[in-house]
Amino acid sequence: MTIFHERPRLNRFVAGGRLWQRDGIWLSFSAKGAFDDDSPILTVKQRVEPAHSLPEMVDKILDALDYGRSGRKTTSDSEIDILLRLPVPVVRAAMWLVHRADALGLLPAGMIHSDPLYASAFVANLGSVGLDAGYHHLWEHGNCPVFCVIGRITPDASGRRRVTLKYTYDERIEDGLYCARTLERLRERLEHPEKL
């Protein structure tokens, strides 16, 4: 994720009609708790340090997944559980207040810190359940400007394994040329992992 460190304008977000530079690199991702239809989807938010190597970053992500699969709830999970017990009109009013406070820059830092939709990027691995990558919408809640969907691994004509990544991007944070050049750098690194 040093790509966000090298290309910091991709690590911006829009809030309250203004453009902001994010403090730190935050990666959110989702995974099923188990390969079972009734298993819940876990969402994990992890801070990524530019100095971490790829193996260190992977270890931190796997640790976060293990924590989520252990059944222990995050602060965000607990907040959602409480919210979902309330009547629908109360939930709508509460969400309106949260969005209004966020737009005015008044949302408590504790809520932002634990919420996976306040991140540099959100990654979903549909390949892990055998599906191809697709484009995912960006949320109205939060300020995550990049959504990446990873597809299944398939062999190409030469026998190498390939995976498709599809991105949805909030073009308000930076123009398309900057984003395209960033994605080209990322593609080059992923195709040549020895450079990571």
Backbone as a chain_set.jsonl record, in Angstrom:
{"seq": "MTIFHERPRLNRFVAGGRLWQRDGIWLSFSAKGAFDDDSPILTVKQRVEPAHSLPEMVDKILDALDYGRSGRKTTSDSEIDILLRLPVPVVRAAMWLVHRADALGLLPAGMIHSDPLYASAFVANLGSVGLDAGYHHLWEHGNCPVFCVIGRITPDASGRRRVTLKYTYDERIEDGLYCARTLERLRERLEHPEKL", "coords": {"N": [[0.818, -1.192, 0.0], [2.145, 1.075, -0.26], [1.719, 2.609, -2.413], [-0.204, 4.538, -1.925], [1.254, 6.153, -0.297], [3.279, 7.056, -1.98], [1.773, 8.273, -3.962], [0.083, 10.483, -2.884], [-2.172, 12.08, -3.404], [-4.187, 10.434, -4.107], [-5.072, 9.568, -1.759], [-7.076, 11.09, -0.604], [-10.139, 12.675, 0.517], [-13.619, 13.637, 0.295], [-15.463, 15.785, 2.253], [-18.077, 17.542, 3.773], [-18.298, 19.259, 1.599], [-15.709, 19.934, 1.0], [-12.283, 19.27, 0.078], [-10.087, 16.94, 1.486], [-6.955, 15.874, 2.867], [-6.091, 12.643, 3.732], [-5.187, 11.436, 6.966], [-2.905, 9.243, 7.332], [-2.778, 5.838, 6.06], [-5.403, 3.815, 5.359], [-6.85, 0.699, 5.118], [-9.676, -1.082, 4.26], [-11.493, -4.121, 4.359], [-13.486, -6.911, 3.317], [-14.782, -10.092, 4.334], [-16.054, -13.412, 4.4], [-17.132, -14.958, 7.395], [-17.036, -17.681, 7.517], [-17.096, -20.339, 5.065], [-20.014, -20.522, 4.428], [-23.455, -20.251, 3.817], [-24.99, -18.886, 5.729], [-23.156, -17.577, 7.265], [-21.864, -14.603, 8.692], [-20.761, -11.553, 7.037], [-17.614, -10.248, 7.5], [-16.192, -7.109, 8.283], [-13.229, -5.361, 8.132], [-10.985, -2.927, 9.27], [-7.849, -1.599, 8.705], [-4.866, -0.037, 9.625], [-2.215, 0.855, 7.514], [1.194, 0.885, 7.365], [3.603, 2.738, 5.579], [6.243, 1.86, 5.739], [6.115, -0.841, 6.188], [6.781, -4.124, 5.047], [5.596, -6.198, 2.303], [5.045, -8.887, 3.263], [4.74, -8.267, 6.039], [2.509, -6.587, 5.976], [0.569, -8.361, 4.985], [0.532, -10.228, 7.081], [-0.542, -8.623, 9.149], [-3.08, -8.131, 8.133], [-4.115, -10.741, 8.009], [-4.075, -11.34, 10.742], [-5.992, -9.502, 11.631], [-8.235, -10.52, 10.33], [-8.407, -13.055, 11.55], [-9.018, -12.201, 14.13], [-11.55, -11.055, 13.658], [-12.948, -13.339, 12.806], [-12.985, -14.76, 15.109], [-15.195, -14.172, 16.532], [-15.289, -12.066, 18.236], [-16.472, -8.793, 18.7], [-16.136, -5.749, 16.878], [-15.889, -2.218, 17.611], [-17.44, -0.846, 15.785], [-19.152, -2.922, 14.895], [-20.601, -3.381, 17.266], [-21.904, -0.906, 17.544], [-23.575, -0.957, 15.277], [-25.159, -3.19, 15.877], [-26.629, -2.218, 18.083], [-27.972, -0.087, 16.865], [-29.584, -1.437, 14.989], [-31.506, -2.605, 16.571], [-33.314, -0.691, 17.12], [-36.414, 1.094, 16.338], [-37.346, 1.58, 12.866], [-37.898, 4.344, 12.017], [-36.451, 5.726, 13.998], [-33.857, 4.835, 13.504], [-33.448, 5.915, 10.954], [-33.538, 8.655, 11.595], [-31.358, 8.806, 13.338], [-29.269, 8.127, 11.586], [-29.458, 10.264, 9.813], [-28.668, 12.34, 11.514], [-26.022, 11.534, 12.023], [-24.897, 11.7, 9.416], [-25.25, 14.423, 8.967], [-23.703, 15.56, 11.045], [-21.234, 14.593, 10.213], [-20.929, 15.929, 7.748], [-20.613, 18.491, 8.697], [-18.239, 18.31, 9.98], [-18.267, 17.399, 12.592], [-18.415, 14.855, 13.579], [-17.623, 12.424, 15.986], [-14.23, 11.445, 16.548], [-13.782, 8.834, 17.383], [-15.877, 7.375, 16.259], [-15.308, 7.551, 13.563], [-12.789, 6.378, 13.441], [-13.249, 3.657, 13.931], [-14.981, 2.896, 11.932], [-15.318, 1.1, 8.969], [-15.887, 2.325, 6.54], [-14.676, 4.717, 6.414], [-11.994, 5.109, 5.019], [-8.901, 4.689, 3.165], [-9.073, 2.935, 1.025], [-11.349, 0.357, 0.03], [-11.467, -3.112, -0.07], [-12.7, -5.922, -1.718], [-12.762, -9.374, -2.004], [-13.915, -11.187, -4.321], [-13.019, -13.291, -5.725], [-12.29, -15.216, -3.902], [-14.556, -16.634, -3.427], [-14.992, -17.781, -5.816], [-15.899, -16.074, -7.859], [-15.92, -13.725, -10.62], [-14.324, -10.501, -10.886], [-16.147, -7.502, -10.257], [-17.678, -4.279, -10.703], [-18.084, -2.176, -7.942], [-20.335, -0.087, -6.173], [-19.694, 3.199, -4.784], [-20.079, 4.256, -1.409], [-22.615, 6.315, 0.144], [-22.404, 6.834, 2.795], [-19.686, 7.503, 4.965], [-16.282, 8.085, 3.776], [-14.748, 6.829, 1.861], [-12.825, 6.723, -0.994], [-12.049, 4.88, -2.95], [-12.829, 1.78, -4.301], [-12.031, -1.536, -4.526], [-12.367, -4.517, -6.3], [-11.528, -7.85, -6.239], [-11.065, -10.46, -8.492], [-11.554, -13.984, -9.372], [-8.777, -16.286, -9.564], [-7.259, -17.144, -12.566], [-5.814, -19.217, -15.149], [-3.657, -17.979, -17.74], [-2.974, -17.952, -21.339], [-0.289, -18.646, -21.424], [0.028, -20.147, -19.198], [0.515, -18.856, -16.846], [-0.728, -17.568, -13.732], [-3.507, -15.438, -13.416], [-5.218, -12.541, -12.269], [-8.08, -10.483, -12.066], [-8.548, -7.109, -11.298], [-10.913, -4.734, -10.365], [-11.835, -1.354, -10.237], [-13.61, 1.194, -8.515], [-13.928, 4.633, -8.414], [-13.746, 7.752, -6.796], [-13.946, 10.51, -8.476], [-13.781, 13.088, -7.601], [-11.668, 13.491, -5.882], [-9.263, 13.553, -7.233], [-7.971, 14.038, -10.564], [-8.637, 11.915, -13.469], [-6.297, 11.204, -14.907], [-4.201, 11.248, -13.026], [-5.074, 9.196, -11.363], [-5.09, 7.033, -13.196], [-2.358, 6.821, -13.806], [-1.409, 6.13, -11.301], [-2.661, 3.638, -10.931], [-1.406, 2.262, -12.99], [1.224, 2.134, -12.028], [0.733, 0.537, -9.779], [-0.186, -1.83, -11.031], [2.159, -2.594, -12.383], [3.813, -3.193, -10.214], [2.42, -5.296, -9.001], [2.588, -7.2, -10.998], [5.258, -7.662, -10.985], [6.337, -8.774, -8.404], [8.756, -9.006, -7.081], [9.806, -6.516, -6.881], [8.52, -5.335, -4.824]], "CA": [[0.0, 0.0, 0.0], [2.98, 2.269, -0.356], [1.252, 3.409, -3.54], [-0.884, 5.701, -1.35], [2.307, 7.013, 0.244], [3.964, 7.666, -3.129], [0.792, 9.041, -4.733], [-0.801, 10.874, -1.774], [-3.422, 12.73, -3.814], [-5.205, 9.389, -4.183], [-5.475, 9.305, -0.374], [-7.887, 12.224, -0.189], [-11.571, 12.41, 0.604], [-14.494, 14.797, 0.28], [-16.374, 15.878, 3.404], [-18.581, 18.903, 3.992], [-18.066, 20.065, 0.404], [-14.289, 20.284, 0.895], [-11.334, 18.201, -0.197], [-9.19, 16.755, 2.62], [-5.902, 14.862, 2.768], [-6.275, 11.675, 4.825], [-4.082, 11.265, 7.907], [-2.597, 7.814, 7.39], [-3.295, 4.957, 5.021], [-6.332, 2.884, 5.984], [-7.389, -0.278, 4.186], [-10.792, -1.87, 4.777], [-11.789, -5.261, 3.502], [-14.559, -7.767, 3.813], [-14.584, -11.535, 4.165], [-17.036, -14.242, 5.095], [-16.61, -15.57, 8.615], [-16.808, -19.079, 7.141], [-17.713, -20.627, 3.775], [-21.341, -21.0, 4.765], [-24.441, -19.251, 3.4], [-25.489, -18.11, 6.859], [-22.057, -16.933, 7.977], [-21.864, -13.154, 8.445], [-19.622, -10.93, 6.367], [-16.798, -9.439, 8.403], [-15.495, -5.97, 7.703], [-12.059, -5.052, 8.95], [-10.256, -1.719, 8.877], [-6.476, -1.769, 9.179], [-3.909, 1.008, 9.232], [-1.06, 0.297, 6.815], [2.356, 1.778, 7.454], [4.405, 2.664, 4.354], [7.517, 1.169, 5.974], [5.899, -2.285, 6.292], [6.984, -4.941, 3.852], [4.391, -6.915, 1.895], [4.717, -9.941, 4.234], [4.243, -7.669, 7.282], [1.16, -6.112, 5.726], [-0.283, -9.542, 4.879], [0.38, -10.772, 8.439], [-1.466, -7.765, 9.891], [-4.419, -8.356, 7.595], [-4.547, -12.068, 8.459], [-4.363, -11.221, 12.179], [-7.271, -8.802, 11.763], [-9.265, -11.477, 9.924], [-8.532, -14.04, 12.63], [-9.735, -11.529, 15.221], [-12.954, -10.962, 13.257], [-13.546, -14.675, 12.745], [-13.044, -15.321, 16.471], [-16.498, -13.852, 17.108], [-15.224, -10.825, 19.011], [-17.058, -7.691, 17.937], [-15.451, -4.464, 16.837], [-16.718, -1.104, 18.066], [-18.405, -0.592, 14.716], [-20.153, -3.998, 14.959], [-21.455, -3.132, 18.434], [-22.751, 0.245, 17.233], [-24.589, -1.397, 14.32], [-26.089, -4.06, 16.605], [-27.524, -1.359, 18.872], [-28.789, 0.678, 15.929], [-30.567, -2.302, 14.343], [-32.557, -2.957, 17.535], [-34.223, 0.447, 17.236], [-37.421, 1.192, 15.272], [-36.828, 2.134, 11.606], [-37.845, 5.816, 12.0], [-35.368, 6.179, 14.883], [-32.613, 4.544, 12.772], [-33.318, 6.939, 9.899], [-33.21, 9.935, 12.241], [-29.978, 8.703, 13.843], [-28.35, 8.178, 10.441], [-29.483, 11.639, 9.321], [-27.826, 13.116, 12.424], [-24.625, 11.136, 11.788], [-24.457, 12.288, 8.145], [-25.192, 15.883, 9.143], [-22.518, 15.839, 11.865], [-20.068, 14.328, 9.368], [-20.821, 17.022, 6.782], [-20.168, 19.694, 9.407], [-16.964, 18.03, 10.633], [-18.527, 17.247, 14.024], [-18.527, 13.446, 13.948], [-16.537, 12.075, 16.911], [-13.126, 10.689, 15.944], [-13.937, 7.425, 17.724], [-16.781, 6.752, 15.293], [-14.598, 7.485, 12.278], [-11.661, 5.46, 13.571], [-13.677, 2.259, 13.892], [-15.885, 2.645, 10.811], [-14.546, 0.685, 7.79], [-16.19, 3.125, 5.362], [-13.786, 5.881, 6.466], [-10.717, 4.458, 4.724], [-8.26, 5.048, 1.903], [-9.634, 2.034, 0.018], [-12.062, -0.825, 0.505], [-11.155, -4.221, -0.971], [-13.536, -7.119, -1.594], [-12.17, -10.467, -2.771], [-14.928, -12.109, -4.819], [-12.32, -14.478, -6.205], [-12.223, -16.216, -2.842], [-15.764, -17.455, -3.522], [-15.077, -18.279, -7.182], [-16.548, -15.14, -8.78], [-15.1, -12.74, -11.307], [-14.396, -9.143, -10.343], [-17.171, -6.618, -10.784], [-17.573, -2.924, -10.17], [-18.912, -1.937, -6.762], [-20.647, 1.328, -5.985], [-19.158, 3.884, -3.62], [-21.152, 4.497, -0.456], [-22.905, 7.678, 0.574], [-21.887, 6.911, 4.161], [-18.231, 7.417, 5.019], [-15.549, 8.912, 2.81], [-13.822, 5.957, 1.141], [-12.887, 7.125, -2.393], [-11.626, 3.82, -3.874], [-13.328, 0.437, -3.996], [-11.363, -2.514, -5.389], [-12.915, -5.868, -6.253], [-10.582, -8.838, -6.76], [-11.754, -11.608, -9.078], [-10.93, -15.294, -9.193], [-7.5, -16.526, -10.24], [-7.413, -18.006, -13.736], [-4.579, -19.32, -15.924], [-3.701, -17.373, -19.071], [-2.511, -18.845, -22.416], [1.075, -19.103, -21.149], [0.031, -20.954, -17.984], [0.652, -18.018, -15.65], [-1.986, -17.276, -13.052], [-3.902, -14.038, -13.548], [-6.388, -12.112, -11.507], [-8.594, -9.187, -12.505], [-8.937, -6.141, -10.267], [-11.752, -3.662, -10.906], [-11.864, -0.236, -9.302], [-14.549, 2.3, -8.585], [-13.083, 5.737, -7.969], [-14.404, 9.046, -6.617], [-13.121, 11.437, -9.266], [-13.687, 14.41, -6.967], [-10.438, 13.638, -5.104], [-8.162, 13.843, -8.157], [-8.41, 13.76, -11.926], [-8.47, 10.561, -13.971], [-4.92, 10.941, -15.327], [-3.439, 10.915, -11.816], [-5.521, 7.864, -10.945], [-4.628, 6.049, -14.186], [-0.914, 6.629, -13.617], [-1.248, 5.401, -10.04], [-3.038, 2.246, -11.189], [-0.353, 1.666, -13.821], [2.325, 1.793, -11.107], [0.292, -0.597, -8.974], [-0.18, -3.006, -11.91], [3.553, -2.979, -12.614], [4.328, -3.818, -8.983], [1.765, -6.588, -8.791], [3.102, -8.133, -12.003], [6.671, -7.896, -10.653], [6.354, -8.683, -6.934], [10.116, -8.918, -6.555], [10.104, -5.099, -6.65], [7.774, -4.848, -3.66]], "C": [[0.861, 1.255, 0.0], [2.567, 3.13, -1.535], [0.51, 4.647, -3.037], [0.119, 6.678, -0.742], [3.005, 7.761, -0.892], [3.055, 8.592, -3.927], [-0.283, 9.548, -3.766], [-2.104, 11.531, -2.203], [-4.533, 11.708, -4.034], [-5.738, 9.059, -2.782], [-6.208, 10.519, 0.205], [-9.326, 11.784, -0.02], [-12.333, 13.721, 0.603], [-15.407, 14.712, 1.495], [-16.787, 17.331, 3.575], [-18.323, 19.816, 2.813], [-16.624, 20.504, 0.22], [-13.46, 19.049, 0.625], [-10.315, 18.145, 0.937], [-8.132, 15.713, 2.294], [-6.036, 13.94, 3.977], [-5.006, 11.577, 5.66], [-3.833, 9.768, 8.067], [-3.237, 7.045, 6.251], [-4.125, 3.882, 5.717], [-6.933, 1.992, 4.913], [-8.517, -1.033, 4.885], [-11.047, -3.014, 3.823], [-12.879, -6.1, 4.144], [-14.228, -9.213, 3.527], [-15.721, -12.243, 4.883], [-16.368, -14.823, 6.333], [-16.269, -17.03, 8.388], [-17.475, -19.285, 5.786], [-19.052, -21.319, 3.993], [-22.319, -19.887, 4.399], [-24.861, -18.333, 4.542], [-24.403, -17.403, 7.66], [-22.069, -15.43, 7.679], [-20.621, -12.705, 7.671], [-18.911, -10.06, 7.392], [-16.261, -8.242, 7.635], [-14.403, -5.566, 8.673], [-11.398, -3.799, 8.38], [-8.882, -1.79, 9.517], [-5.615, -0.592, 8.72], [-2.689, 0.326, 8.625], [0.063, 1.322, 6.867], [3.197, 1.633, 6.191], [5.705, 1.881, 4.528], [7.358, -0.345, 6.049], [6.174, -2.977, 4.956], [5.663, -5.617, 3.493], [4.065, -8.054, 2.865], [4.193, -9.393, 5.568], [2.803, -7.194, 7.127], [0.185, -7.294, 5.666], [-0.51, -10.149, 6.259], [-0.605, -9.948, 9.258], [-2.901, -7.979, 9.423], [-4.956, -9.71, 8.058], [-4.857, -12.073, 9.949], [-5.721, -10.553, 12.406], [-8.428, -9.721, 11.363], [-9.491, -12.534, 10.994], [-9.303, -13.455, 13.806], [-11.225, -11.463, 14.898], [-13.649, -12.307, 13.246], [-13.651, -15.322, 14.123], [-14.392, -15.05, 17.139], [-16.486, -12.602, 17.964], [-15.705, -9.674, 18.136], [-16.179, -6.451, 18.007], [-16.401, -3.397, 17.38], [-17.81, -0.82, 17.047], [-19.508, -1.654, 14.709], [-21.123, -3.762, 16.109], [-22.405, -1.968, 18.186], [-23.875, -0.154, 16.289], [-25.612, -2.29, 14.999], [-27.097, -3.248, 17.404], [-28.493, -0.623, 17.948], [-29.899, -0.18, 15.327], [-31.668, -2.787, 15.28], [-33.616, -1.859, 17.658], [-35.277, 0.419, 16.127], [-36.85, 1.928, 14.052], [-36.83, 3.662, 11.592], [-36.722, 6.384, 12.879], [-34.015, 5.956, 14.203], [-32.388, 5.601, 11.697], [-32.925, 8.301, 10.481], [-31.773, 9.926, 12.748], [-28.978, 8.807, 12.697], [-28.314, 9.585, 9.833], [-28.583, 12.514, 10.186], [-26.345, 12.807, 12.214], [-24.112, 11.78, 10.505], [-24.337, 13.802, 8.243], [-23.953, 16.278, 9.955], [-21.242, 15.625, 11.05], [-19.852, 15.464, 8.377], [-20.308, 18.305, 7.422], [-18.821, 19.5, 10.116], [-17.092, 17.821, 12.127], [-18.646, 15.798, 14.473], [-17.359, 13.084, 14.85], [-15.48, 11.189, 16.238], [-13.246, 9.196, 16.234], [-14.853, 6.689, 16.761], [-16.089, 6.577, 13.946], [-13.507, 6.431, 12.336], [-12.087, 4.001, 13.406], [-14.516, 1.907, 12.665], [-15.094, 2.294, 9.552], [-14.838, 1.495, 6.534], [-15.482, 4.481, 5.382], [-12.378, 5.338, 6.278], [-10.166, 4.972, 3.406], [-8.822, 4.227, 0.758], [-10.346, 0.891, 0.71], [-11.838, -1.916, -0.525], [-12.098, -5.374, -0.669], [-12.955, -8.182, -2.513], [-13.263, -11.448, -3.189], [-14.294, -13.375, -5.377], [-12.268, -15.575, -5.169], [-13.465, -17.094, -2.809], [-16.038, -17.867, -4.968], [-15.733, -17.359, -8.189], [-15.533, -14.23, -9.454], [-15.268, -11.379, -10.637], [-15.53, -8.38, -11.008], [-16.957, -5.233, -10.198], [-18.547, -2.766, -9.014], [-19.164, -0.444, -6.644], [-19.869, 1.894, -4.798], [-20.335, 4.221, -2.709], [-21.381, 5.985, -0.226], [-22.387, 7.895, 1.988], [-20.365, 6.775, 4.114], [-17.577, 8.315, 3.982], [-14.516, 8.105, 2.023], [-13.91, 6.238, -0.361], [-12.53, 6.031, -3.416], [-12.198, 2.495, -3.39], [-12.701, -0.509, -5.008], [-12.014, -3.88, -5.2], [-11.915, -6.792, -6.948], [-11.392, -10.026, -7.276], [-11.003, -12.9, -8.834], [-9.638, -15.404, -9.992], [-7.745, -17.507, -11.378], [-6.08, -18.1, -14.465], [-4.737, -18.603, -17.269], [-3.13, -18.37, -20.086], [-1.118, -19.402, -22.145], [1.162, -19.963, -19.884], [0.239, -20.155, -16.703], [-0.712, -17.771, -15.033], [-2.259, -15.78, -13.114], [-5.122, -13.771, -12.687], [-6.788, -10.726, -12.019], [-8.974, -8.361, -11.284], [-9.785, -5.077, -10.948], [-11.927, -2.61, -9.824], [-13.04, 0.685, -9.581], [-13.853, 3.444, -7.849], [-13.9, 7.022, -7.875], [-13.533, 10.107, -7.289], [-13.063, 12.835, -8.686], [-12.355, 14.597, -6.257], [-9.238, 13.977, -5.971], [-8.608, 13.462, -9.552], [-8.047, 12.34, -12.372], [-7.055, 10.225, -14.387], [-4.068, 10.53, -14.127], [-3.788, 9.5, -11.349], [-5.0, 6.799, -11.898], [-3.132, 5.782, -14.027], [-0.616, 5.868, -12.33], [-1.565, 3.923, -10.244], [-2.016, 1.538, -12.07], [0.852, 1.275, -12.965], [1.971, 0.576, -10.264], [0.31, -1.884, -9.796], [1.236, -3.508, -12.127], [4.135, -3.69, -11.389], [3.713, -5.188, -8.743], [2.264, -7.634, -9.79], [4.558, -8.467, -11.761], [6.836, -7.781, -9.149], [7.758, -8.633, -6.33], [10.531, -7.474, -6.28], [9.411, -4.54, -5.41], [8.652, -4.817, -2.418]], "O": [[0.368, 2.359, 0.231], [3.017, 4.27, -1.651], [0.588, 5.704, -3.664], [-0.135, 7.881, -0.68], [3.286, 8.954, -0.777], [3.515, 9.579, -4.501], [-1.428, 9.099, -3.82], [-3.061, 11.538, -1.43], [-5.702, 12.081, -4.137], [-6.738, 8.354, -2.645], [-5.985, 10.914, 1.349], [-9.69, 10.661, -0.369], [-11.771, 14.782, 0.875], [-16.046, 13.687, 1.733], [-15.955, 18.236, 3.526], [-18.145, 21.021, 2.991], [-16.339, 21.355, -0.622], [-13.878, 17.926, 0.905], [-9.742, 19.168, 1.312], [-8.385, 14.779, 1.533], [-6.087, 14.407, 5.115], [-3.895, 11.628, 5.132], [-4.499, 9.111, 8.867], [-4.129, 7.547, 5.568], [-3.62, 3.136, 6.555], [-7.464, 2.48, 3.915], [-8.327, -1.562, 5.981], [-10.84, -2.887, 2.616], [-13.149, -6.007, 5.341], [-13.487, -9.522, 2.594], [-16.276, -11.728, 5.853], [-15.179, -15.14, 6.316], [-15.332, -17.559, 8.987], [-18.33, -18.492, 5.394], [-19.202, -22.522, 3.775], [-22.044, -18.712, 4.643], [-25.065, -17.136, 4.337], [-24.701, -16.705, 8.63], [-22.265, -15.032, 6.531], [-19.59, -13.377, 7.655], [-19.532, -9.238, 8.065], [-15.914, -8.36, 6.459], [-14.629, -5.446, 9.877], [-11.272, -3.641, 7.166], [-8.758, -2.013, 10.721], [-5.648, -0.209, 7.55], [-2.191, -0.663, 9.163], [-0.104, 2.474, 6.465], [3.478, 0.511, 5.772], [6.213, 1.302, 3.567], [8.351, -1.07, 5.983], [5.836, -2.467, 3.888], [4.722, -5.61, 4.286], [2.908, -8.186, 3.264], [3.297, -9.989, 6.167], [1.979, -7.372, 8.024], [-0.904, -7.228, 6.237], [-1.631, -10.547, 6.578], [-1.422, -10.511, 9.987], [-3.827, -8.003, 10.234], [-6.117, -9.816, 8.454], [-5.8, -12.737, 10.381], [-6.5, -10.979, 13.259], [-9.484, -9.697, 11.995], [-10.632, -12.871, 11.31], [-10.139, -14.13, 14.406], [-12.065, -11.771, 15.744], [-14.813, -12.409, 13.633], [-14.34, -16.33, 14.281], [-14.698, -15.624, 18.184], [-17.541, -12.12, 18.377], [-15.369, -9.605, 16.954], [-15.57, -6.145, 19.031], [-17.586, -3.661, 17.582], [-18.963, -0.584, 17.407], [-20.679, -1.32, 14.536], [-22.332, -3.926, 15.946], [-23.574, -2.025, 18.568], [-25.016, 0.267, 16.479], [-26.808, -2.17, 14.734], [-28.288, -3.558, 17.401], [-29.69, -0.549, 18.224], [-31.028, 0.286, 15.17], [-32.67, -3.33, 14.815], [-34.683, -2.078, 18.232], [-35.063, -0.208, 15.089], [-35.982, 2.789, 14.189], [-35.827, 4.246, 11.182], [-36.118, 7.402, 12.54], [-33.124, 6.798, 14.314], [-31.282, 6.12, 11.544], [-32.085, 9.006, 9.923], [-31.053, 10.915, 12.608], [-27.96, 9.49, 12.814], [-27.262, 10.043, 9.388], [-27.824, 13.333, 9.668], [-25.511, 13.713, 12.225], [-23.019, 12.345, 10.491], [-23.425, 14.395, 7.666], [-23.243, 17.217, 9.596], [-20.283, 16.386, 11.18], [-18.723, 15.914, 8.183], [-19.646, 19.111, 6.768], [-18.324, 20.415, 10.772], [-16.131, 18.041, 12.864], [-18.95, 15.539, 15.638], [-16.214, 13.399, 14.525], [-15.81, 10.296, 15.458], [-12.849, 8.376, 15.406], [-14.638, 5.511, 16.475], [-16.272, 5.562, 13.274], [-13.32, 5.675, 11.383], [-11.363, 3.204, 12.809], [-14.737, 0.728, 12.392], [-14.279, 3.099, 9.102], [-14.111, 1.37, 5.549], [-15.664, 5.296, 4.477], [-11.65, 5.13, 7.248], [-10.875, 5.609, 2.628], [-9.027, 4.738, -0.343], [-9.999, 0.504, 1.826], [-11.997, -1.681, -1.723], [-12.275, -5.759, 0.486], [-12.687, -7.909, -3.683], [-13.512, -12.431, -2.492], [-14.952, -14.41, -5.488], [-12.208, -16.753, -5.521], [-13.44, -18.18, -2.229], [-17.156, -18.25, -5.314], [-16.095, -17.807, -9.277], [-14.441, -13.994, -8.937], [-16.236, -11.143, -9.914], [-15.832, -8.593, -12.182], [-16.139, -5.052, -9.296], [-19.703, -3.179, -9.106], [-18.3, 0.366, -6.977], [-19.439, 1.151, -3.916], [-21.451, 4.445, -3.179], [-20.474, 6.803, -0.379], [-21.979, 9.001, 2.343], [-19.829, 6.015, 3.308], [-18.219, 9.183, 3.39], [-13.514, 8.658, 1.571], [-14.964, 6.016, -0.957], [-12.693, 6.238, -4.618], [-12.066, 2.135, -2.22], [-12.828, -0.304, -6.215], [-12.191, -4.341, -4.072], [-11.51, -6.552, -8.085], [-12.283, -10.531, -6.593], [-9.96, -12.92, -8.181], [-9.442, -14.692, -10.977], [-8.355, -18.559, -11.188], [-5.286, -17.161, -14.41], [-5.815, -18.617, -17.863], [-2.833, -19.51, -19.729], [-0.796, -20.505, -22.585], [2.237, -20.451, -19.535], [0.152, -20.702, -15.604], [-1.728, -17.766, -15.728], [-1.366, -14.961, -12.895], [-5.936, -14.656, -12.42], [-5.935, -9.908, -12.361], [-9.631, -8.847, -10.363], [-9.407, -4.571, -12.004], [-12.138, -2.927, -8.653], [-13.412, 0.921, -10.73], [-13.262, 3.241, -6.788], [-14.664, 7.338, -8.787], [-12.52, 10.54, -6.741], [-12.362, 13.692, -9.224], [-11.934, 15.733, -6.041], [-8.295, 14.617, -5.504], [-9.52, 12.652, -9.714], [-7.249, 11.659, -11.727], [-6.633, 9.078, -14.242], [-3.301, 9.571, -14.208], [-2.911, 8.715, -10.988], [-4.514, 5.761, -11.45], [-2.695, 4.634, -14.107], [0.313, 5.062, -12.276], [-0.822, 3.056, -9.783], [-1.786, 0.339, -11.911], [1.432, 0.207, -13.157], [2.801, -0.309, -10.056], [0.77, -2.919, -9.313], [1.488, -4.711, -12.063], [4.863, -4.673, -11.523], [4.398, -6.125, -8.334], [2.35, -8.817, -9.462], [5.052, -9.465, -12.284], [7.407, -6.806, -8.66], [7.915, -8.248, -5.171], [11.484, -7.227, -5.542], [9.68, -3.413, -4.995], [8.189, -4.434, -1.344]]}, "num_chains": 1, "name": "protein.A"}
